Amino acid sequence: MKLKQKDLLGLEYLSKEEIELIIQTAKPFKNLFTRTVKKVPTLRGKTVVLLFYEPSTRTRTSFELAAKRLSADTIGISVSASSVVKGESLIDTVKTIEAMKADFVVLRHGMSGAAHIVSKTISASVINAGDGMHEHPTQGLLDIFTILEKKEKIKGLNVAIIGDILHSRVARSNIWGLNKLGANVFVVGPATLIPAEIEKLNVEVHHNIEKIMHKLDVINILRIQRERQEQNLFPTFEEYSEIFGINSYKLRNAKNDIVIMHPGPMNRGAEISSEVAESKNSVITEQVTNGIAIRMSVLYLLAGGDGGESETFNS
Ligand code: CP
């Protein structure tokens, strides 16, 4: 099976089968990581441009490693040292990149919808590496891949996403992807950080994590963004941490095999305690490793590669 689309803009726009294809195709790429030579020649001659208008550690490094492990050439554009500071628009910047014959543009931008606009402007494949409050599709895919490694299925799992749902592109991608694969998705946070009518995305809204902790199979903890306190969306870091921060006490009634996730970067002691982040249930470092395999899979499939046989995700 192949992906039909040129771009990866969000999990909202992928079918269940396409999500399964990307995850299935990531598995053999992950197996490469234990080999001495972690590189394959699949994308030799292709060029991947990493265009990040916002800071990133994980996503940018992970895409660069993924592209290099597929033998593609990579160029990272540092926006602060580019003609963007002279006032060049996003459209002109990507047209310039296209004129240099890039095959992929991996874009992170603060504006929701930026990747959509770029995808309509250039013929290169556009991969959304996070657009404003909209989507972060490869994060959603790597999160699902990591859950599958631990739980061997998605259908019927109870997955809670806790924190700043309102501003979170990670939450939106997880909600779209997990719902398509049949999970029960709960969103938890202060009312000020839960978008109005989020129930329409087929999620249950809660404001008290302890009430639902006993039935959760997975908890995905979002970063609390310091700038939100200035907007009076929650009173203080301390109060947020007291009510919504995940520590060992809040997990006292959790299942023994609950999977603890965090997309990073973490604010230890705010949304997650160090003890929980380092616990046996935490898969936070595995998420980072799996991110490379998922991004290799996405690059390979968007380049026209044929994915592996699909296994059942429901058993
Ligand atoms: N999870 C994530 O997107 O992290 P970065 O901002 O470091 O890329």
Boltz pocket constraint, residues with backbone or C-beta under 6 A from the ligand:
constraints:
  - pocket:
      binder: B
      contacts: [[A, 55], [A, 56], [A, 57], [A, 58], [A, 59], [A, 60], [A, 129], [A, 130], [A, 136], [A, 139], [A, 263], [A, 264], [A, 265]]
      max_distance: 6.0
